[in-house]
């Protein structure tokens, strides 16, 4: 059913069902042995349908990045290694798909997923996550066919950006009992992504969540108006 699966660059009901089944294995806890096979079939899936991840709508790439990153903080080292390898493969395939120009889509979706995981308090095990980032960097440095390209330095740049976000979050954790300071930090993080509307929206959404949690509904409404303006401006430019 390859033709049907790839119609409209993978944005069709059949692909959604097939992909959701694959993703369900990552979302619901599996045994270590089962996960090995899940990661293997996901690797095959990415290689078989690259355009669905890197050309069509962003949903599939975004959902996959979110679930893989969650696995990157697993307590089981084999799962962390497999997840890091899969994330690296996603970046590499994206790079090859653009004829070795860039892997901007995966880069963006990984940063957005990190930001969402922090907002959803699902990014526990900071040191384990740092280990996974190290594994990804090592893959990039020892990947011979990629040596002469910009790929290794782009991977390094991505892991550096993730660490910056994690550091900012560590600061937020210190101030979690001081809502004004926390909102301030979130605002400056959102502002630092002014050139990347998707990321800015992610942080503004997370800011609104905190306002709602604190019962500051007019402030939350202001944030949502800001998000709406951001989306409108982005669409107008396009």
C-alpha positions in Angstrom: 0.0 0.0 0.0 3.0 2.3 -0.4 1.3 4.5 -3.0 -1.8 5.0 -0.8 0.4 5.6 2.3 2.4 8.3 0.5 -0.6 10.1 -1.1 -0.6 13.8 -0.2 2.9 13.4 1.2 1.8 11.0 3.9 -1.1 13.2 5.1 -3.9 10.7 4.7 -6.1 8.6 7.1 -4.3 5.3 6.2 -0.9 6.7 7.0 -2.3 8.2 10.2 -3.5 4.8 11.4 -0.3 2.9 10.5 1.9 5.6 12.1 -0.3 5.9 15.3 0.0 2.1 15.8 3.8 2.4 15.6 3.7 5.4 18.0 1.4 3.6 20.5 4.2 1.2 21.2 6.4 4.1 22.4 3.6 5.8 24.3 2.7 2.7 26.3 5.4 1.1 28.4 6.9 -2.0 26.7 9.5 -4.5 27.9 13.1 -3.9 27.0 13.0 -6.8 24.5 9.9 -5.5 22.8 11.3 -2.0 22.5 14.3 -3.2 20.6 11.9 -4.4 17.8 9.8 -1.2 18.1 12.9 0.9 17.4 14.0 -1.4 14.6 10.6 -1.1 12.9 10.6 2.7 13.4 14.0 2.9 11.7 12.7 1.0 8.8 9.5 3.2 8.7 11.6 6.4 8.5 13.8 5.0 5.8 10.7 3.8 3.8 8.6 7.0 4.0 11.0 10.0 4.3 8.7 12.4 2.5 5.9 11.9 5.1 8.3 13.1 7.8 10.3 15.7 5.9 8.1 17.1 3.2 4.4 16.7 4.2 2.8 18.2 7.2 4.8 18.5 10.3 2.6 16.4 12.5 4.4 13.0 12.1 7.9 14.4 12.6 6.7 16.4 15.7 4.9 13.4 17.3 7.8 11.1 16.7 10.4 13.6 18.1 8.3 14.1 21.3 8.1 10.3 22.0 11.7 9.6 21.2 12.9 12.3 23.5 10.8 10.9 26.3 12.7 7.6 25.7 16.0 9.5 25.9 15.4 10.0 29.6 14.6 6.3 30.3 16.2 4.6 33.3 17.1 1.6 31.0 20.4 2.4 29.3 19.6 0.1 26.3 16.4 2.1 25.6 18.3 5.4 25.9 20.9 4.1 23.4 18.2 2.9 21.0 16.3 6.2 21.3 19.4 8.3 20.7 20.3 6.2 17.6 16.8 6.7 16.3 16.9 10.4 16.8 20.2 10.6 15.1 18.9 8.6 12.2 15.9 11.0 11.9 18.3 14.0 11.7 20.6 12.2 9.2 17.7 11.1 6.9 16.3 14.7 7.0 19.8 16.0 6.0 20.0 13.4 3.1 16.4 14.2 2.1 17.3 17.9 1.5 20.3 16.8 -0.6 22.7 17.5 2.3 21.7 21.1 2.8 20.0 21.1 6.2 17.9 19.2 8.7 16.0 22.3 9.8 12.6 20.5 10.2 13.9 17.9 12.6 16.0 20.5 14.4 13.0 22.7 15.0 10.7 19.8 16.1 13.3 18.5 18.6 13.6 21.9 20.3 9.8 22.3 20.3 9.5 18.8 21.8 12.1 19.6 24.5 10.2 22.8 25.4 6.9 20.9 25.5 8.4 18.1 27.6 9.6 20.7 30.1 6.2 22.4 30.2 4.5 19.0 30.6 7.0 18.1 33.4 7.9 15.0 31.5 11.6 15.7 31.2 12.8 14.2 34.4 16.2 12.5 34.7 18.3 15.5 33.5 21.7 13.6 33.6 20.3 10.7 31.7 19.1 13.1 29.0 22.5 14.7 28.9 24.0 11.2 28.3 21.7 10.8 25.3 22.8 14.1 23.9 26.4 13.0 24.3 25.6 9.7 22.4 24.1 11.8 19.5 27.1 14.0 19.3 29.4 11.0 19.3 27.4 9.5 16.4 27.8 12.7 14.4 31.6 12.9 15.0 32.2 9.3 14.1 30.0 9.2 11.0 32.5 9.0 8.2 30.3 9.7 5.2 29.2 12.9 7.0 32.7 14.2 7.9 33.0 16.6 4.9 29.5 18.1 5.3 28.1 20.7 7.6 26.1 18.0 9.4 28.3 17.3 12.5 28.5 21.0 13.3 24.7 21.4 12.9 24.2 18.5 15.3 26.6 20.1 17.8 24.7 23.4 17.4 21.4 21.6 18.1 22.6 19.9 21.3 24.0 23.2 22.4 20.6 24.9 22.0 18.9 22.1 23.9 21.4 22.6 26.8 20.6 26.3 26.8 16.9 25.5 27.1 17.6 23.0 29.9 19.7 25.6 31.8 17.0 28.2 31.6 14.6 25.5 32.9 16.8 24.7 35.8 16.6 28.5 36.7 12.8 28.2 36.4 12.8 25.3 38.8 14.6 27.4 41.4 11.8 30.0 41.1 8.8 27.7 40.8 7.3 29.1 44.1 7.7 32.6 42.8 5.2 32.9 39.9 6.2 36.4 38.8 9.9 35.4 38.5 8.9 32.2 36.7 6.7 34.0 34.2 9.5 36.5 33.7 12.0 33.8 32.8 9.4 32.1 30.5 8.8 35.5 28.8 12.5 36.1 28.1 12.9 32.5 26.8 9.9 33.1 24.4 11.5 36.4 23.4 14.8 34.8 22.6 13.0 32.7 20.0 11.5 35.7 18.2 12.9 34.5 14.9 11.2 31.1 15.3 7.4 31.5 15.6 6.7 27.8 16.3 9.1 27.9 19.3 7.9 31.2 20.5 4.3 29.9 20.5 5.4 26.8 22.5 6.8 29.0 25.3 3.9 31.4 25.3 1.5 28.5 25.5 3.4 27.2 28.5 3.3 30.7 30.0 -0.5 30.8 29.6 -0.7 27.4 31.4 1.1 28.8 34.4 -1.2 31.9 34.5 -4.3 29.6 34.4 -2.8 27.4 37.1 -2.3 30.5 39.3 -5.9 31.7 38.6 -4.5 34.8 36.6 -7.1 34.5 33.9 -6.8 38.0 32.4 -3.0 37.5 32.1 -3.6 34.1 30.4 -6.0 35.8 28.0 -3.4 38.4 27.1 -0.9 35.7 26.3 -3.4 33.9 24.1 -4.2 37.1 22.3 -0.4 37.5 21.7 -0.2 33.9 20.4 -3.1 34.7 18.0 -1.4 37.8 16.8 1.8 35.8 16.3 0.0 33.2 14.2 -1.9 35.8 12.2 1.4 37.7 11.4 3.1 34.5 10.4 0.2 33.5 8.1 0.1 37.0 6.6 3.8 36.8 5.8 3.4 33.4 4.1 
